[in-house]
Amino acid sequence: MAEHPTLERARLTGSEPQRDPVPWVNSIFEQPWWLDSVAPGAWSDVVIRRDGEVVGRLPYAHRRRFGLETIVQPPYTQTLGPWLSTGEGKYARRLENENRLLGELIQGLPPFDIFRQSFSTSLTNWLPFYWSGFQATVRYTYRIEDLSDLERVQSDFQEHVRRAIRKGQRTVEVIPDCPLDELLRLNAQTYARQGRRTPHPDALVRRLDAACAARDARRVFSAVDARGRTHAALFVVWDDRTMYALISARDAELPNSGANSLLYWEAIRLAAQVSRVFDFEGSMVEPIARFFRAFGGRQAPYLLVTKASPRARPALAAWSARQAAGRLRRRG
């Protein structure tokens, strides 16, 4: 007789040993070791097993803030959300199974006042969340989906991108192992230009860098001129499916050397060797989106899914307003 589905909610802590990768993920961001790095002691997952096999998983970070229980996106984590194994068969049967699994994952969540997660681009069905009172909006990242032919990839670059890359090749040298301190310095400078502090402590980036380095899943590129000045730096992470541009920073006080465009091209070239897709970790900010499109990045929609209890709705609205103000400030 088939075993009935079982659901579990695991509370995992950063004090546990280094974790091996698990297959029940849509991306690197859902790996237990990644979540140990960005949300140590503050994440859990809902897991559904059928006949001993994992068929559904929903990892989430949780914290209590201003007296509210929140399920939120951890730092430097582009997407989370459900992973599903819906099996084979006719579409209607697979969709029915998907809806059932999503419903069970929702039921397995702990009580919360605010839920806010960005789902993987691979998950387009959020109906069970809608039926459970959640809301969703569409956001976009930009991706190069096929890296098998780099000449074709480069042919999709707009001409000003190709010019910037050629200029960078004449002006700076690409260093594939930039010291992390240099990246952090440029990143802090980038936020300072906007009148802001870096939103997350350097210790978090160091912890994440160490975890990725231990698994050969990251590279920190920099572009350095003949005088030893770092013009730009780019931190990328990957698994065997997708490489993500995680942190990009440049020195705006130096002349425009094309360094930033050159580093993205070097990252795309590396992605063709270690992964299959390059994700610019897209932005809804117009100038940033325009920059990514110029590399031939194609829009890939993903869902931002939210829910708030009545007492938490003002807090969620205020948070959304701050986000919108930040986007306008960066656009300016």
N, C-alpha and C positions, 0 to 999 in steps of 0.2 A: 504493500500500500504506500502511495506517495506521502512523503512527509509534508505536514501543513507548513505554510510560510511562517517564519518566526521573525520578530522584529526586536532589535536591541538598540540601546542608546549607550554608547561608550563615552566615558569621561576620561580623556587622555591628558597626561601631564608632560611638561617638558623635562621632568626628571627621569623619564624612561630612557633606555638606551637608544643609540642610533637606530632608526627604523629602516627596514628594507622597503623598496618601492612595492606598491600594491597595484594590481591590474584594474581595480574598480575605479578608474578615474577618467575624466575627460581631458585633463591637462596636468602639468607639473604642479599647478597651484593647489590641487586636491590631495597631493601626496601627504601622508602623515608627517614625514620629516620636514616638509615645507611648512606645514602648519605649526609644528613644534618650534620652528624658527621665528615665525612672524606673530604667533599668538601662544607663547609657551604657557601651559597650564590653563589656557582660556579657550579651548576649542573641544568640540565633541563631534560625533557623527551618529546619524541614525542609519542602521544597517538592516536590510531585509535578506533573509536566507530562505532558500527553497531547496529541499533535499540536500541540505548541507552546503549549497553553493550560494554565493552572494549574487543577488539579482537586482538589488537597489541599494544606493548609498547616498546620503545627504550630509556632507560635512558642513560645519558652521562654527563661527567664532562667537563667543558670548561674553558680555560684560555688564556690570551694573553701573549705571551712570545717572546722577541726579535722581536717584531713587527709582529708576526705570530699568527693567530687564530688557536688554537689547541683543538681537542677533544681527551682526553687522559684518561687513567685508573687512578682513584683516589688512594691514598695510602691505603694499607692494603685491597685492593679490588681485589680479585683474578679474577673475571669475571664480565662482564656486558653484553652488547649486547641485541638482540631482545628477547622479549617474545611474543609467538603467540598462538592464539586459532584458530586452523584450522578446527575445526568441525569434523564431522564423514563422513562416506561414503567411496567410493573406493579410493585407493591410488592415482590414477591419479588426481582425483578431489581435494583431500586434498593437494597434491603437487602444483596444480595450484593455490589454494587459498593461500598457504604458499608463493609462489613466488609473488603473487599480493600484499599480505600484506607487505612482505619485501621491495618490490619496493616502496610502499607508505611510509614506514618508512624512507627509504633512501631519498626520495623527501622531507620529513619533516625536515630533518636536516638543521641547519643554515649553512651559508657559512663558510668554514674552509680552512686552509692551510694544516693542518696535522690531520689525523684521525688515531687513534691507539687504538683498543679495543681487549680484549680477551673475546671470546664468551663462553657461558655455554657449558659444555660437552653434554648437551641434544640437542644442535642445530648443525646439521651436514650439513645443506644446506646453502651454501653461494653464490649460482649461481647468484641471483639478484645483489649482491655486485660485483661479477666478471663482470657481464654485465655493471655495472656502473663504471668500471675502478679501482676497489679496487684490492688489492692483499691479499693473505693469506698464512700462513705457519702453519704447525701442531706443536703443543706443547703437553706436557704430564703432567698430574698430576697422583697421585697414590691413589687408593681408595679401601677400604674394603666395598663391596656392600651389604653384608648380615651379620648383627650383631645378628641374632636371636639365634645363637648357639655359645656362647663364647668359649666353648671347641674346637669346630671345627675351629674357628678363630685362637685360640692359636696354634692348631696343624699345621697351615700353617706357623708359625714363624720358621725361621731358627734356628739351634741349638745355635749359638752364641748369638742370641737375647734372647732366653730362659735363657742362662747362665747369661747374663747381668742383666736380670730382677731379677733372684734369688740373684745375688750379691747385687743389689740395695736394695732388701728387707732386707738383712742382715746389710747393711751399713747405710741407710738413712731412714728417716720417710717422708712419703708423706703428705704434708700440702695442703688441698684443697682450702684454701683461702689466698694464698700468697699476701702480701702487694704489690701493684702495683709498689711502689718505688723500691722494690727489683728486680722485673722483669726488670724495666727500667735500673737499674744499670748493671745487667748482660748483657742486650742487648747492652748497650753502650760498655761494655768490649769486647763483641763478635766482634763488628765492629772495635774497636781499635786494636785488634789483626791483622786485615787485613789492618791496616793503614788508616782506614776510619772513618768518623763521622757517627752517625746514620742518615739515609737519611731523617727522618721526626721528627719534634719536639715532645718532650714528651707531650706537651699540647694536641696534636692531639690524642695520645694514651689515655690520661686521658679522653678526651671528648668522644671518642669511647667506652671506658670502662664504663663510666657512662651511656651512652645510652643503652648498652647491659645489664648492671646490672639492670637497671630499667625494663627490659623486661625478666629477668631471662634467658638470652641467652648467658652467658659466665661463664667461670671458669678459675681461675689462679692457677695452681698447682705449688708447689715447692717441692724440695727434700732437707731436712735439716739433717745434721749429729748430733751426740751427743754433739758436741762442738758448735752447733748453726750456723754452716756454711752452706750457701745455695749452693748446688752443681749445681742445674739446676732449670729452671722454664719453664712453658709451658702455654701459653694463648690460650684457645680454645673458639670458638663461634659456635652457632648452631641455626637452626630452626627445624621444625618437620620432615624435610627430610634429612638434612646433617649436620654433625659437621665438622668444619674446624680447623686444627692446624694453628693458625694465627701467633704467635710469639714463637719461641723456642730459649732459650739461656742457656748457661752453663758457669761455672767458670773453665776455662782451667788450672788455676794454681793449682787446687786441683786434687788429684789422681783420676784416672778413677774409678768411683764407681758403674757404671751401672745406675746412676740416670736418665740419659736422656731416656734410654730405658724403665725404670720403669714408668716414667711419661707418655710416650706415651701409655703404657699398661693401666694405670689408666684412661687416656682420652678415650681410646677405650671402656673400661668397662662402663664409664659414657655415652658414645654415644649410647650404647645398650639400655639405659634406657630412653633417651630423644629424640633420633632421629633414623634414619634407616641406614645411610651410614656414614662411617668415611673417610674424605678426608684429606690426608697428606699435601694438598696445595703444590703439587709437584714442583719439581725443575728440570731444564734441566742440572744442575751441576752434574757431574757423581758421586762423593762420596755421595752427598745427595740423589740422585735417588737410589743408591745402598742401603743406609740405609733404605729407605722406602720400597723397594722391600723385604728386609729381614723380614719385618713384614707381608708379604703376600699381600702387596698392589699391586693391578692390574693396569696396565697402562690404563688410560682413556684419549683419545686424545681430544684436544679442539683447536679451530681456533684462531690464532692471525691475525686480519684483519687490514690492513693499507691502507692509501692512502695519497698522498702528492701532492700539487700543484707544478708546475715547480720551482717556486722560493723557495719552502720549501724542495725540495728533498735533497739538501746538508745538511740541518739541520737534517733531518730524518736519513740520512746515518751516520752522525757523532754521533747521539744519539745511533743508532744501534751498531756502532763500540765501543762506551763506554760500552754498555751493554755486548758485547762479551768480551771485556778486563776484565770487572768485573767478568765474569764467569770463565775466565782462572785464574784470581788471586785467586778466591775462590777455584778453583780446586787444585791449588798449595798449 
